[in-house]
């Protein structure tokens, strides 16, 4: 019987004390406003699941959605600006 094994090294290190790098922590920090906005949107969506939609609920959902879109646009614009700055 032939056993099938991989010939590549493991993609992820298995050290239990492996900490995130500074670059990974910086990326998380840059994306924190978007993550917060998405969590707020999720909270609003969950709150509206089991009750009838009211004008206040619609307004909360619209505001949370707009906040997510604004955070995505800001993050996207910042990434483009950094890339253009690196090229110069």
N, C-alpha and C positions, 0 to 999 in steps of 0.2 A: 504494500500500500504506500503510495506517495503522498506526503503531506505538503499542502500548499502553504508557503510562508512568504512574507514580504521580504524584499531585499533592501528596502529603504529604512532609514532611521525613523524613529518616531517623530511625528510632527510636533507634538507638544512634550515639553519636559514634564517629568512626573515627580519632580522634587516637591515635597509638601510645603517647604518654606519659600517657594518661588513667589516673589512679589511683583506687582506690575511695574513696568519701567516708567521713567519720567515722561516719556513720549505718550505712553498709554494714559497716564494720569492727566496729562495736559489735554489729550483728545476728549476724555470724559468731561473735564472741566469746561472745555469749549462747547460741548454738546449739552451741558446741564440745563440751560434755558429751554431748549427744545424738549428734553426729557420731562422737565417740570410741566411744560405746556401740554404735552401728550398725556401725562398723568391726570392733569386737571380735566382734559377732555374726556378721558376714560371715566373719571368720577361722575361727570355730568351725564354721560351716556348710561352709566349704571343706575344713577338716581332716576332717570327717566324711563327705565325699563318697565317698572311695575305701577306706573301711575299715568293718568291721562295727561296729554301734552297741554300745557297752559301757555299763555303768552310769555310768562316769566320763564318757563322751562325752555321755550324756543329761543328766547333772548340769551339765556345762559349757554345753550348749545351753540348758538351763532358766535357769541363772544369767545368761547373756548376754541371753536374751530378757527376763528380769525387769529387767535393768539398762536395756535400751532402753525398756521400758514406764515405768520409774520416771523416766528422763530426760525422756521425752515428757510425763509428768504434771507434772513440776516446771516444765518450760518452758511448758506450757499454763497452769498455775496462776500462774506469774509474769506471763504476758501478761495474764491476767484481772485480776490485782492492779494492774498498771500502768494498764490501762484504767479501772478503778474509781478509782484515785488521780488520774488526769487529770480525771475528771468532777467531783471534789470541789473 
